[in-house]
Amino acid sequence: MSISEEEINPHIQDDLSYQARPLEPKDRCYPVNFRFPEDALCTEFSFFEDGRQRTVNIGHIKTVINQRIVIIPVHFFAIGAVILHRDSRRELKLWRQPELRMGIIVERSLVPNQSLVEQFEQAGLEVIDTNTTGGDYSELRMRALRKAKDIRLESEMRLITQWRQSNEAANHFLIVDGTLMNFRNEDNVERCIGVSKSFGSRYFDSSDHNRILQMNEFERSWTFRFHDEDEDVRLGARERVSWYLRLRKRANADPEFGLIRVEISQRHMERASEYADRFSKSLLSERLPTAYPTPRWDKHLYPIQACEDYLSSILPSTSTIVATMKG
């Protein structure tokens, strides 16, 4: 079955326990003041953002450079980002126009016949250069994937900037699917709440992390920051405030079932505990209705699932890309 590049990269968890610093005692977890079903509609959130990328290897170009055979992968990319707004009638609607980009990613300098690139552009496709000095086939594929991610983040940042500068943002927070670490604009991040469904890093030793994995439904972990106070974040070590939250639990389920990690701006450091309690209660409301049978439905917030469904409807599927572009 045809798959996109994003689906073939293994997920490995890094040990970053040496740098995270708790902002609350970590000898216990904290119950959230959430009662079900009484608080099922008790949420302060109205805006939700998500971005999606598909990067498909549609072919390759073989050439000879300095008497060496070089194989150049050619990728098609499709990028989308959207913000949905829940109105006073609790209906989710499109907030302004989504960001949408599609085109070709290739190491342009290595293409021997530049007319091929021009054909893509004449067909109305954006051609993105990986801007490398070469590399083997596998490395060029990874560079294409990273380039697609950069394009997606740029699209998401433009949309988030529009939202932040709008009148609607003044008294609201924007729920963003995924980590906020990728966003460098601190003014944008100040009004964003990142929600991660997968965990690429472990921020505490095994004993403390196991305490998180054993949390009950409607419990959160201690809040923490990602760096020492004296670490110079100006050198690229971006700082956020974070905590884990158990949306739901089921007997004999995986320890990460229903577990998400939440991030907010470092500008809220002094109010970390207050915001963790407040935002966690609203996030627990957003877990309903469930997104079952969507993969990882146990971690999904319903409005984020609605964002994903919308993006799926406007982006070409992997099978469509392969059928029209492969060769």
C-alpha positions as CSV (number, residue, x, y, z in Angstrom):
1,M,0.0,0.0,0.0
2,S,1.3,3.5,-0.8
3,I,2.4,5.5,2.2
4,S,3.7,9.0,2.7
5,E,7.2,9.6,4.0
6,E,5.9,10.7,7.4
7,E,4.6,7.2,8.0
8,I,8.0,5.3,7.6
9,N,10.1,7.1,10.2
10,P,10.5,5.2,13.5
11,H,9.5,7.0,16.7
12,I,12.3,6.9,19.3
13,Q,12.0,8.5,22.7
14,D,14.9,10.6,23.9
15,D,15.9,10.8,27.6
16,L,15.9,14.5,28.5
17,S,15.6,13.9,32.3
18,Y,18.8,15.8,32.9
19,Q,17.4,19.2,31.9
20,A,13.7,19.4,32.9
21,R,13.0,21.2,36.2
22,P,9.7,20.7,38.1
23,L,7.7,23.8,39.2
24,E,5.6,21.9,41.7
25,P,6.4,18.9,44.0
26,K,6.8,15.8,41.9
27,D,6.1,13.3,44.6
28,R,2.5,13.1,43.7
29,C,0.0,13.8,40.9
30,Y,-2.8,16.4,41.1
31,P,-6.5,15.8,40.7
32,V,-8.3,18.2,38.4
33,N,-11.6,19.7,39.7
34,F,-13.6,18.1,36.9
35,R,-16.9,16.3,37.5
36,F,-18.5,14.2,34.8
37,P,-21.1,14.7,33.4
38,E,-21.8,18.0,35.2
39,D,-18.7,19.7,33.7
40,A,-18.9,18.1,30.3
41,L,-19.7,21.5,28.6
42,C,-17.5,23.6,30.9
43,T,-14.8,24.9,28.6
44,E,-13.3,28.3,28.0
45,F,-11.8,27.4,24.6
46,S,-13.3,28.5,21.2
47,F,-10.4,28.4,18.8
48,F,-8.5,25.3,17.5
49,E,-5.6,24.9,15.1
50,D,-4.0,22.0,13.3
51,G,-1.6,21.5,10.4
52,R,-1.0,18.5,8.2
53,Q,1.6,17.5,5.6
54,R,1.9,14.7,3.1
55,T,5.2,14.1,1.4
56,V,5.2,11.3,-1.2
57,N,8.1,10.0,-3.2
58,I,6.7,10.2,-6.8
59,G,9.9,9.2,-8.7
60,H,13.6,9.7,-9.1
61,I,16.1,11.2,-11.6
62,K,19.3,9.3,-12.4
63,T,22.4,11.3,-13.5
64,V,26.2,11.2,-13.4
65,I,28.2,13.8,-11.6
66,N,32.0,13.6,-11.5
67,Q,31.8,10.1,-12.9
68,R,29.6,9.0,-10.1
69,I,26.0,7.9,-10.5
70,V,23.6,10.0,-8.4
71,I,20.0,9.2,-7.8
72,I,17.8,12.2,-7.0
73,P,14.4,11.6,-5.4
74,V,11.5,13.7,-6.4
75,H,8.7,14.3,-3.9
76,F,5.2,15.8,-4.1
77,F,4.2,17.7,-1.0
78,A,0.7,18.8,0.2
79,I,0.5,21.1,3.2
80,G,-2.6,22.4,5.0
81,A,-3.3,24.5,8.1
82,V,-6.6,25.5,9.5
83,I,-8.3,27.2,12.5
84,L,-11.8,26.3,13.5
85,H,-14.0,28.5,15.7
86,R,-16.7,27.3,18.0
87,D,-19.5,29.9,17.9
88,S,-22.1,30.8,20.6
89,R,-24.3,27.9,19.3
90,R,-21.3,25.5,19.9
91,E,-21.0,24.9,16.1
92,L,-17.5,24.5,14.8
93,K,-16.9,26.7,11.7
94,L,-14.0,27.7,9.6
95,W,-12.0,30.8,10.8
96,R,-10.9,32.7,7.8
97,Q,-9.3,30.8,4.9
98,P,-7.0,27.9,5.5
99,E,-3.3,27.8,4.4
100,L,-2.8,25.4,1.5
101,R,0.3,24.7,-0.5
102,M,1.2,21.9,-2.9
103,G,4.2,21.3,-5.1
104,I,7.4,19.4,-5.8
105,I,10.5,19.1,-3.6
106,V,13.7,18.3,-5.3
107,E,17.5,19.0,-5.1
108,R,17.3,21.5,-8.0
109,S,21.0,21.9,-8.6
110,L,21.5,18.2,-9.3
111,V,18.7,17.9,-11.9
112,P,20.5,17.6,-15.3
113,N,17.6,18.6,-17.4
114,Q,16.2,21.8,-16.0
115,S,13.3,21.8,-18.5
116,L,11.8,19.0,-16.3
117,V,11.6,21.4,-13.4
118,E,10.2,24.1,-15.7
119,Q,7.4,21.6,-16.7
120,F,6.4,21.3,-13.1
121,E,6.2,25.0,-12.7
122,Q,4.3,25.5,-15.9
123,A,1.8,23.0,-14.6
124,G,1.2,25.3,-11.7
125,L,3.2,23.4,-9.1
126,E,5.4,25.2,-6.7
127,V,9.0,23.8,-6.9
128,I,10.9,23.8,-3.6
129,D,14.7,23.4,-3.7
130,T,16.2,21.4,-0.8
131,N,19.2,23.7,-1.1
132,T,21.8,21.1,-0.3
133,T,25.1,20.3,-1.8
134,G,24.2,16.7,-2.6
135,G,23.9,13.5,-0.6
136,D,22.9,10.0,-1.1
137,Y,19.4,8.9,-2.0
138,S,18.3,8.2,1.6
139,E,19.7,11.5,2.9
140,L,17.9,13.5,0.1
141,R,14.7,11.8,1.1
142,M,15.1,12.9,4.7
143,R,16.0,16.4,3.6
144,A,12.7,16.5,1.6
145,L,10.8,15.4,4.7
146,R,12.4,18.1,6.8
147,K,11.7,20.7,4.1
148,A,8.0,19.7,4.1
149,K,7.9,20.1,7.8
150,D,9.5,23.6,7.6
151,I,6.9,24.6,5.0
152,R,4.0,23.3,7.2
153,L,5.3,25.2,10.3
154,E,5.6,28.4,8.2
155,S,2.0,27.9,7.1
156,E,0.8,27.3,10.6
157,M,2.8,30.3,11.9
158,R,1.2,32.6,9.3
159,L,-2.3,31.5,10.3
160,I,-1.6,31.8,14.0
161,T,-0.1,35.3,13.5
162,Q,-3.3,36.3,11.7
163,W,-5.3,35.0,14.6
164,R,-3.2,36.7,17.2
165,Q,-3.5,40.0,15.5
166,S,-7.3,39.7,15.1
167,N,-9.9,41.1,17.5
168,E,-11.0,37.6,18.5
169,A,-7.7,36.7,20.1
170,A,-7.8,39.4,22.8
171,N,-9.7,37.3,25.4
172,H,-9.0,33.8,24.1
173,F,-6.4,31.0,23.9
174,L,-5.8,29.0,20.8
175,I,-5.5,25.2,21.1
176,V,-2.7,24.0,18.9
177,D,-2.3,20.3,18.0
178,G,1.3,19.3,18.9
179,T,4.2,20.9,20.6
180,L,4.8,24.6,20.7
181,M,8.6,24.1,20.6
182,N,8.6,24.4,16.8
183,F,7.2,28.0,17.0
184,R,9.8,30.7,17.5
185,N,7.5,33.7,17.7
186,E,7.0,34.2,21.5
187,D,4.2,36.8,21.0
188,N,2.2,34.1,19.1
189,V,3.0,31.4,21.6
190,E,1.8,33.5,24.5
191,R,-1.8,32.9,23.5
192,C,-1.4,29.3,22.4
193,I,-1.8,26.0,24.3
194,G,0.0,23.0,22.7
195,V,-1.4,19.5,23.1
196,S,0.8,16.6,22.2
197,K,-0.6,13.1,21.7
198,S,2.8,11.4,21.2
199,F,5.9,11.8,23.3
200,G,9.3,11.9,21.6
201,S,11.1,12.7,24.9
202,R,11.1,11.6,28.5
203,Y,11.7,14.5,30.8
204,F,12.1,12.7,34.2
205,D,13.8,9.6,35.5
206,S,12.0,6.3,35.2
207,S,10.6,6.4,38.7
208,D,9.0,9.8,38.3
209,H,7.9,9.0,34.7
210,N,6.2,5.8,35.9
211,R,4.3,7.9,38.4
212,I,2.9,9.9,35.4
213,L,2.1,6.7,33.5
214,Q,0.0,5.5,36.5
215,M,-2.1,8.6,36.8
216,N,-5.8,8.2,37.1
217,E,-8.4,9.7,34.8
218,F,-8.8,13.5,35.5
219,E,-5.4,13.8,37.0
220,R,-2.5,15.9,35.9
221,S,1.2,15.8,36.7
222,W,3.3,18.5,38.3
223,T,4.1,21.4,36.0
224,F,7.7,21.7,34.8
225,R,10.0,23.8,32.7
226,F,12.4,22.4,30.1
227,H,15.7,24.0,31.2
228,D,17.6,25.3,34.2
229,E,16.9,28.9,35.3
230,D,20.5,29.9,34.5
231,E,20.5,28.3,31.0
232,D,20.7,30.9,28.3
233,V,17.6,30.4,26.2
234,R,18.8,33.0,23.8
235,L,21.2,30.4,22.4
236,G,18.3,28.5,20.9
237,A,17.1,26.5,23.9
238,R,13.4,27.6,23.7
239,E,11.5,27.4,27.0
240,R,7.9,26.4,27.7
241,V,5.8,25.3,30.7
242,S,4.4,21.8,30.5
243,W,2.5,19.1,32.3
244,Y,0.8,15.7,31.5
245,L,-2.9,15.1,31.7
246,R,-4.9,11.9,31.7
247,L,-8.0,12.5,29.5
248,R,-9.4,9.0,30.1
249,K,-8.4,5.6,31.4
250,R,-9.4,2.0,30.7
251,A,-8.7,-1.3,32.5
252,N,-5.7,-3.2,31.0
253,A,-5.0,-0.4,28.5
254,D,-1.5,0.8,27.5
255,P,0.1,3.1,30.2
256,E,-0.1,6.0,27.7
257,F,-3.8,5.5,26.9
258,G,-5.6,8.8,27.2
259,L,-2.4,10.6,28.2
260,I,-1.5,14.0,26.6
261,R,1.2,16.5,27.3
262,V,0.2,20.2,27.5
263,E,2.5,23.2,26.8
264,I,2.0,26.9,27.4
265,S,4.3,30.0,27.1
266,Q,7.1,30.6,29.5
267,R,5.5,34.0,30.1
268,H,3.0,32.1,32.3
269,M,5.7,30.6,34.5
270,E,4.6,32.3,37.7
271,R,1.0,31.2,37.2
272,A,1.9,27.6,36.1
273,S,-0.1,25.8,38.8
274,E,-3.2,28.0,38.3
275,Y,-3.2,27.7,34.6
276,A,-2.5,23.9,34.7
277,D,-5.7,23.4,36.9
278,R,-7.7,25.9,34.8
279,F,-6.8,24.7,31.3
280,S,-6.8,21.0,32.3
281,K,-10.5,21.3,33.3
282,S,-11.4,22.8,29.9
283,L,-9.3,20.2,28.0
284,L,-11.2,17.4,29.8
285,S,-14.4,18.9,28.4
286,E,-13.0,18.9,24.9
287,R,-12.4,15.1,25.0
288,L,-16.1,14.6,24.2
289,P,-17.6,13.5,21.8
290,T,-15.0,10.8,21.3
291,A,-13.2,10.5,18.0
292,Y,-13.6,6.7,18.0
293,P,-12.6,4.7,15.9
294,T,-9.9,7.2,14.7
295,P,-6.4,6.0,15.6
296,R,-5.3,7.4,19.0
297,W,-8.9,8.4,19.6
298,D,-8.2,8.1,23.3
299,K,-5.9,11.2,23.1
300,H,-8.0,13.2,20.7
301,L,-9.8,16.5,21.5
302,Y,-13.0,16.5,19.4
303,P,-12.4,20.0,17.8
304,I,-8.8,19.0,16.8
305,Q,-10.3,15.8,15.2
306,A,-12.6,18.2,13.3
307,C,-9.6,20.2,12.1
308,E,-8.0,17.0,10.9
309,D,-11.2,15.9,9.1
310,Y,-11.4,19.2,7.4
311,L,-7.7,19.1,6.2
312,S,-8.3,15.6,5.0
313,S,-11.1,16.8,2.9
314,I,-9.1,19.5,1.1
315,L,-5.7,17.8,0.8
316,P,-5.2,15.1,-1.9
317,S,-4.9,11.6,-0.4
318,T,-1.6,9.7,-0.7
319,S,-3.2,7.3,-3.1
320,T,-4.5,10.2,-5.3
321,I,-1.0,11.7,-5.3
322,V,0.6,8.4,-6.3
323,A,-2.0,7.7,-9.0
324,T,-1.6,11.1,-10.7
325,M,2.1,11.8,-10.1
326,K,4.0,8.5,-9.8
327,G,6.6,7.8,-12.4
